[in-house]
Amino acid sequence: MSPTLQDNLAALRRQRAWYRLRLGSLLLEAECARMAEVLPDLFGYHLLQVGAPADVDLLSTSRISHRIVLDADTGAHGAHPPQLYARPDALPIASDSVDVVVLPHTLEFAPDPHQVLREAERVLIAEGSVVILGFNPWSLWGVWRLLLMRGGEPPWCGRFLSLTRIRDWLALLGFDEIQMRPYFFRPPLHHTGVMHKLNFMEHLGARLWPKLAGAYLLVAKKRVSTLTPIKPRWRQRSLLGAGVAEPTVRNAEHVE
């Protein structure tokens, strides 16, 4: 049975609590470092983060001043609550209006991850960028998830999506991959002392077995269509209220 929206919301709330634990905080530290490596090179007027899995500002290193954080969960979010609440597969954002879309483990907890990517493609301008954080199923983290049968707790209850599948979806939607950064090569252990002793795996893993990283960051650019006129980048795009891009009329049905 496919997970419902309520099931995913419950998993996201447990995921935020998991990020406050030792293992979660170590992963979050690595993710903030990877984001700091790529965000300063992505420019534009509007940045949209879809999903808020942790109570930290993942966008702090971006040079884009107008940033919107959207989430489907209306529960408490600590020190960095989202500015907008909506479903990630039905964004209330105008088409061709956003320069960068960030998906921090959003696909793994979405009932229809491909539709989330379609929405990201729709709201992005031509040559806009999508940044995806995901867990690698072909890693120690993936083995831990499968062998220990821990499907009920985060992050193990999420659907780990391989880079091959993500790349296939992006190619179908007209994206070109710009870069991929693997991170976190240590096993998912909570013991602080053991994790400190295994820190050497981060340096070796990046050089010797990058495909076995526990997680990855992927950046892709929306390809320019030769059939559709490109809107001038200097033209000011319409916004509503306190930084919400203008909604559009959308079809109720989505065709795969």
N, C-alpha and C positions, 0 to 999 in steps of 0.2 A: 504494500500500500504506500502510495506517495505521501510525503509529509504535507500537512496542511499549513496554512499561514500561521495559525495559532501555535502549532508545534514548533515552527521555526522561530517565532517570537520568544517562546519559552526557552529554546536553545540559546538564542542570542543573549537573554538575560543571564543564563548560567555562564555563557562565554565571558561576559564582562566580569563576573565574579572570579572566573578562572584566571583572568589576566592580573588579578591582584595577588595571586599565589606566586610562590618563588619561580616556578617554571614559566608561568605566564609572563611575569615581569622580565625574565631573561629574554624571552622571545620578543616582547614588546620593545625592549632596548635595541635588539638587533633590527627590528622593523623600522624604528625611528631613524636608526643610522642609515639604512638603505634608502629611506624616503629622503633623507637629507642629501644623499648623493645624486638623486635624479630630479627632485622638484625645482631646484634653482635654475635648471636648464630648460624648464617648460614655461613659456611666456603666454601672455594673453590678458584678457579683461576679466573673465569669470572662471572660477574653479568650483567644481561640484564634487563633494564626497558623498557617496551613496552607501550608507551603513556606518554605524559607530560602535565597533566591537569592544573598544576600550575607552576608559575615561581619561584620555590624553588628547592633545592637539597634534594630530599627525601632519598637519599642513603648515606648521609654524615656520618651516624653512622656505616656503614658496615665496616668490617675488610678486605673485598675483595678489593684489590687495583685496579684491572682492571674492570672498570664499563663502560657500554655502555648504553646510553639513545637513544631510537629509537622512532620516531613519524611519523605519516602519513602527518602531516601538515607542509608545508614548510614556513609558515608565521613566523612572529617575535615571539621570545620566551623569551624576557627579558634577565635577567642576567645568565640564565642557559639553553642555547639552546641545542637541541639534537645533538648528534654526527652523527646520521644516520637517513635518511628519507626513510621509506618504509611502506607498508601496514602491519598492525598487523596480518592479516590472511594469509600473504605470506612472511614470514621472510627470508631475504637473509643471513641466518645463517646456518652453517653446523649442521647436525644432531649429537646428543650426544656430544655437545661441550660446553655447558653452565652449570654452577653449580647452579645458582639461577636466576629465572625469576620473575620480579615484574610487576603486572598488576594493576596500580592505576586508578580505575574506567574505565578501558579500555573496559571491556565487555559490559558495559551499553551503550556505544556509538559506538559499532561495529555492522555492518549489520548482521554478522554471529558470535555471541559470542562463539558458540561451536567450530567453526573452529579456532578461536583465541586460545582457550585452546588446541586444537589438535596441533597447531604449537608450543605452549609452551612445550607440552609433547615431541614433536619431537626433539627440540633443546636441551632439558635437558639431562644430563647424568643420568645413573642409580643412584638412591638415591638423585638426584638433587631436589631442592625445588622450589615451586611456591608460591608467596605471592600475595594475591588478596585483594584489597580494593573495597568495594561495598556498595551501599545504600540498606537499609532494607525496602522492601515494606510493611512489617507488623510493622509499627512504626508510630509515629506522622509525620515523614517526608513523609511516604507513604500516610497517610490520607490527608496531606496537598496537595500532588500531585494530588490525586483523586478528593477530594471535591472542591478544588478551581479551578479546570480545568486549571491548569497552565502548560499545556503540551508543550507550545511553547518556554519557557525560561529555561535555565539551572538552577539547575541540573534536573529540573522536566521534561524536554524533553527527558531525558535518559530513558532507559528501566530498571527499578529497578528489580533485580534478587534476588529471595529468596535464603536463605542458603540451603534449601532443594534441589532446582534445581541445584545450584552450586555443592553441594555434590554428586548428582546423576551423573552429567557430569564427575566430577573428578573420581568417582568410575569406570565409564565405561572406562575411559582412563588409569586406572591402578595407581591411586594415593591413598595414605593413608593420612587421615587428621591428622595433628600433633597438631594444636591448633587453637582456634578461640577466638578473642578478640573483644567484642562489645564496641562501644564508641558513644558518643554524645547522651544523653538522653533528652536534652532540645528540645522544639519545634523550628522549623526553623523561628525564628523572627529576624528582623534586629535591633530592638531597643536595644541600648547598656545597658541602665539602667535595663530594664526588664530581659535581658539575664544574667546580673550580679546577680540579685536577685534570678534567677532560677538556679544558679550554684549548689545548694544543690541537684538537681535532678541527677547530674552526680555521686555523691557518693551513693545515694539511689538506682538509677537505676542499677548500676553495681552489687549490692547485691540482690535487690528484683525483678527486672524485666529485666534481661539481654537480653531476647529475643525481647524486644521492643526497643532496641537501634536504633538510626537513621542510623547507619552505622556499618560495621563490617570489621575486618581484619582476613583473614583465611590463614593458612599456611598448605600446603600439600606436601608430599614427593612422588616422582616417584618410584613406586614399582620396585624392581629388577626382571626381567624376568628370569625364570629358563631355558628357551629355548635358550636364547641368551648369548653368552660369554660376561662377563663384562670386559671392557677395564681397564687396570691398571690406578689407579688414579694418579700415579707418571709420567705417560707419557705426555710429553708436547704436547698440542693440537695446531694445525696450526692456525695462525692468518694472516689477510691481512691488510696492510697499518697501519693506526693509530687506531688500536684496533678493527677491524671488523672481526668477525669470518668468516671462509671460507665458501662461498655459495656452495650449492649442486644443482644437477639437480633434479627438482621436477615435479611431475605430474601436468598437467594443470587442471585436474578435481579432486575434492574431493568428496569422497563418504561418505554420512552420515552413 
